[in-house]
């Protein structure tokens, strides 16, 4: 164990604890064996741990981004919910998601022609390529064009360019803050082609109700169709995360296309049934989103 590299604010007695003001009074702890990487980039503190039971774990500014144990739930749903809601997705933009996992999932769709990818922090990409090859394999796809920069600024210059935009951002503290503003969502809308769809990291119905209401409100105001999906991610606070979606035409709550058996066999979480089920929300959330 390389204890000398461990950030003592979050690691004690071989356990990493995620403590964040966005979910006060809760700490999710995972047992770790080794700190594989720990550096401050221009934008954030990046830590990569080998956990005892959950594979490798990527942590940005003390917040768990993913573990190898359960990353598939988030990556599959972030990619396949919007891509299967669209009848013919060809041009895709991904903002954030430096680990490459969402790119890996988009790459499974043969009809996709071009994937623009905008990540603010080159260091996250480099760390993922070194330590998380099962996610960073997403970069091997020749359809992917990497742009390093702020996603908010990137979309401002794009008009009528994409069928689907996926925002795989970190939380609205640090560099991710810009990706939770109404002006950003206006940029996303303008960047879509007619009939286009967005899917953004929508925080937790248990831990961040104010953000869920804000994001649902913005998408409802700007888009013809709006929907919010809830998915299970055991290593996120509350054990779940939402995906906030908006569409300029297609309905979102059921797939527009059939999934091939070849693709279904590659997946662990997404099915056409779970596509529909993800939008069925607990009563308290239905009421929250109506307000
Ligand atoms: N799936 C995980 C989750 O939601 O917790 C992982 C998210 S992914 C690692 C978040 C990425 O968004 C990070 O690599 C971060 O550098 C990037 N990011 C944050 N703010 C950004 C911005 N303004 N523009 C582009 N990328 C940004």
Boltz pocket constraint, residues with backbone or C-beta under 6 A from the ligand:
constraints:
  - pocket:
      binder: B
      contacts: [[A, 60], [A, 64], [A, 65], [A, 66], [A, 74], [A, 95], [A, 96], [A, 97], [A, 98], [A, 99], [A, 118], [A, 119], [A, 120], [A, 121], [A, 124], [A, 149], [A, 150], [A, 151], [A, 152], [A, 168], [A, 169], [A, 170], [A, 174], [A, 175], [A, 176], [A, 177], [A, 178], [A, 179], [A, 201]]
      max_distance: 6.0
